[in-house]
């Protein structure tokens, strides 16, 4: 998944992001912390980052409730 906004004023920033699982079922699951480098377009605000495989695995192993699936779509 790669998006290009067409602008060329990009800058990288360190970040910390706490990802929560959606829905009521997500309240009982631990959140996933990621510490990516953000690539931010200073013209339009489009922001991209890549997560480590360990953190991606934590997200894919979390089970979604039917309510959470509809909220994520």
C-alpha positions as CSV (number, residue, x, y, z in Angstrom):
1,X,0.0,0.0,0.0
2,X,1.7,3.1,-1.2
3,X,0.1,6.5,-1.7
4,X,1.7,9.5,-3.5
5,X,0.1,12.9,-3.0
6,X,2.0,14.6,-5.8
7,X,3.8,17.1,-3.5
8,X,7.5,16.9,-2.8
9,X,7.9,18.6,0.6
10,X,8.3,15.5,2.8
11,X,10.0,15.2,6.2
12,X,10.6,12.3,8.5
13,X,9.7,12.4,12.2
14,X,10.1,9.9,15.1
15,X,6.8,8.8,16.6
16,X,5.1,6.6,19.1
17,X,1.7,5.2,18.3
18,X,-0.6,3.2,20.6
19,X,-3.0,1.0,18.5
20,X,-6.2,-0.2,20.2
21,X,-8.3,-3.1,18.9
22,X,-11.8,-1.8,17.9
23,X,-15.1,-2.5,19.4
24,X,-16.1,-3.6,22.9
25,X,-14.1,-6.8,22.5
26,X,-11.0,-4.7,22.0
27,X,-11.2,-3.3,25.6
28,X,-10.0,-6.6,27.0
29,X,-7.0,-6.8,24.6
30,X,-3.6,-5.2,25.2
31,X,-2.9,-2.3,22.9
32,X,0.1,-2.5,20.5
33,X,2.8,0.1,20.8
34,X,4.8,1.0,17.6
35,X,7.7,3.4,17.3
36,X,7.9,4.2,13.6
37,X,9.5,7.0,11.6
38,X,6.7,9.0,10.0
39,X,7.0,10.3,6.5
40,X,4.8,13.5,6.5
41,X,3.9,15.6,3.4
42,X,4.2,19.2,4.7
43,X,1.8,20.4,2.0
44,X,-1.2,18.1,2.4
45,X,-0.5,16.1,5.6
46,X,-0.5,12.7,4.1
47,X,1.5,10.5,6.5
48,X,3.0,7.1,6.0
49,X,4.8,4.6,8.3
50,X,5.9,1.0,8.3
51,X,5.5,-1.3,11.3
52,X,7.9,-4.0,12.4
53,X,6.8,-7.6,11.7
54,X,6.6,-8.3,15.4
55,X,4.1,-5.6,15.9
56,X,2.2,-6.5,12.7
57,X,1.9,-10.1,14.1
58,X,0.5,-8.8,17.3
59,X,-2.3,-7.0,15.3
60,X,-3.0,-10.0,13.0
61,X,-3.3,-12.4,16.0
62,X,-5.9,-10.2,17.7
63,X,-9.4,-11.6,17.2
64,X,-12.1,-9.2,16.1
65,X,-15.6,-9.4,17.2
66,X,-18.3,-9.0,14.5
67,X,-19.0,-5.5,15.8
68,X,-15.3,-4.6,15.5
69,X,-15.2,-5.9,11.9
70,X,-18.1,-3.6,10.9
71,X,-16.4,-0.6,12.6
72,X,-13.1,-1.3,10.9
73,X,-14.6,-1.4,7.4
